[in-house]
């Protein structure tokens, strides 16, 4: 994953003359700049690029199920099983226990509409990656 982002950070033809410009270190997402295990950075990449196995993507790709019917199979709330629901809201005991386990990630609650963005862009990249990895494993 790091190799792809390092060598293909900018699309071909984006520079005059069609040359490839290698992405600089500070242009990479923070989870690729920090020294975290590959399986954790892979989990964050899958989450950010919608390469996860949550119902919101799996049912879209495999069965073309309408968006509102891609509900969470972990809880009874009848919400779409997407990133925000799994990481922040799902009342399922397993996911709630993961939020308790990683309570330091939830210290500053955001009251605005960008809760998921603020959560994913926080400074504790390794803790975030571990939480995401465990949540995706729980929902697999």
C-alpha positions as CSV (number, residue, x, y, z in Angstrom):
1,X,0.0,0.0,0.0
2,X,2.7,2.4,0.9
3,X,4.6,1.7,-2.4
4,X,1.5,2.4,-4.5
5,X,0.9,5.8,-2.8
6,X,4.6,6.7,-2.9
7,X,5.1,5.9,-6.6
8,X,1.6,6.8,-8.0
9,X,0.7,9.8,-5.8
10,X,-0.2,11.9,-8.8
11,X,-1.9,10.6,-12.0
12,X,0.1,10.4,-15.3
13,X,-0.4,13.5,-17.4
14,X,-1.0,15.8,-14.4
15,X,2.3,17.5,-14.9
16,X,3.3,19.4,-18.1
17,X,4.7,17.0,-20.6
18,X,2.9,14.0,-19.1
19,X,5.6,13.1,-16.6
20,X,5.0,11.3,-13.3
21,X,5.7,13.3,-10.2
22,X,6.4,11.1,-7.2
23,X,4.4,12.2,-4.1
24,X,6.3,13.8,-1.4
25,X,6.1,12.3,2.1
26,X,4.0,15.2,3.5
27,X,1.4,14.6,0.7
28,X,0.6,11.1,1.9
29,X,-2.3,10.6,4.3
30,X,-1.2,10.6,7.9
31,X,-1.8,6.9,8.4
32,X,0.8,6.1,5.7
33,X,3.4,8.5,7.2
34,X,3.4,7.0,10.6
35,X,5.1,3.8,11.6
36,X,2.2,1.5,12.2
37,X,1.9,-2.1,11.3
38,X,0.8,-2.9,7.8
39,X,-2.4,-4.7,8.7
40,X,-3.5,-1.6,10.6
41,X,-2.7,0.8,7.8
42,X,-4.4,-1.6,5.4
43,X,-7.6,-1.5,7.6
44,X,-7.6,2.3,7.4
45,X,-7.0,2.3,3.7
46,X,-9.9,-0.2,3.2
47,X,-12.1,2.1,5.3
48,X,-11.2,5.3,3.5
49,X,-11.4,3.8,0.0
50,X,-14.6,1.8,0.6
51,X,-12.8,-1.5,0.2
52,X,-14.4,-2.9,3.4
53,X,-17.0,-5.6,3.8
54,X,-19.7,-3.5,5.4
55,X,-23.2,-3.9,4.0
56,X,-23.2,-0.5,2.5
57,X,-20.6,-1.6,0.0
58,X,-20.9,-5.3,-0.1
59,X,-24.6,-5.3,-1.0
60,X,-24.1,-2.5,-3.5
61,X,-21.4,-4.4,-5.3
62,X,-22.8,-7.9,-5.2
63,X,-26.5,-7.6,-5.2
64,X,-27.4,-4.0,-6.1
65,X,-29.6,-3.7,-3.0
66,X,-31.1,-0.1,-2.6
67,X,-29.1,2.0,-0.2
68,X,-31.8,2.2,2.5
69,X,-32.0,-1.7,2.6
70,X,-28.3,-2.2,3.4
71,X,-29.1,-2.4,7.1
72,X,-26.8,-3.3,9.9
73,X,-26.9,-7.0,10.8
74,X,-25.2,-6.3,14.2
75,X,-28.1,-4.3,15.8
76,X,-31.9,-3.8,15.7
77,X,-31.8,-0.1,14.9
78,X,-32.5,-0.6,11.1
79,X,-29.7,1.9,10.1
80,X,-27.5,1.4,7.1
81,X,-24.3,-0.4,8.0
82,X,-21.8,2.2,7.0
83,X,-18.6,3.6,8.4
84,X,-20.2,6.1,10.7
85,X,-22.7,3.6,12.1
86,X,-20.1,0.9,12.8
87,X,-17.3,3.1,14.3
88,X,-19.4,5.6,16.2
89,X,-23.1,4.7,16.7
90,X,-23.9,0.9,16.6
91,X,-25.2,-0.3,19.9
92,X,-24.1,-3.9,19.3
93,X,-22.4,-5.2,22.4
94,X,-19.2,-6.2,20.6
95,X,-18.8,-2.7,18.9
96,X,-19.8,-0.9,22.1
97,X,-17.1,-2.9,24.0
98,X,-14.5,-1.8,21.4
99,X,-15.5,1.8,21.9
100,X,-15.0,1.4,25.6
101,X,-11.7,-0.4,25.0
102,X,-10.5,2.5,22.8
103,X,-12.2,5.3,25.0
104,X,-9.2,7.6,24.5
105,X,-10.3,8.1,20.8
106,X,-13.7,9.4,21.9
107,X,-12.6,12.1,24.4
108,X,-13.6,15.1,22.4
109,X,-17.1,14.5,21.0
110,X,-17.9,16.5,17.9
111,X,-21.4,18.0,17.8
112,X,-21.2,19.0,14.1
113,X,-22.1,17.1,11.0
114,X,-18.5,16.1,10.3
115,X,-18.2,13.6,13.2
116,X,-16.8,10.8,11.1
117,X,-14.3,13.1,9.4
118,X,-13.1,14.5,12.6
119,X,-12.8,11.0,14.2
120,X,-10.8,9.6,11.3
121,X,-8.5,12.6,11.1
122,X,-7.5,12.6,14.7
123,X,-3.9,12.6,15.9
124,X,-3.8,9.1,17.5
125,X,-3.3,7.3,14.2
126,X,-2.2,4.0,15.7
127,X,-5.1,3.9,18.1
128,X,-7.5,4.8,15.4
129,X,-6.1,2.2,13.1
130,X,-6.4,-0.5,15.8
131,X,-10.0,0.5,16.5
132,X,-10.9,0.5,12.8
133,X,-9.2,-2.9,12.3
134,X,-11.1,-4.5,15.2
135,X,-14.4,-3.0,14.1
136,X,-14.0,-4.3,10.6
137,X,-13.0,-7.7,12.0
138,X,-16.1,-7.7,14.2
139,X,-18.3,-7.0,11.2
140,X,-16.7,-9.5,8.9
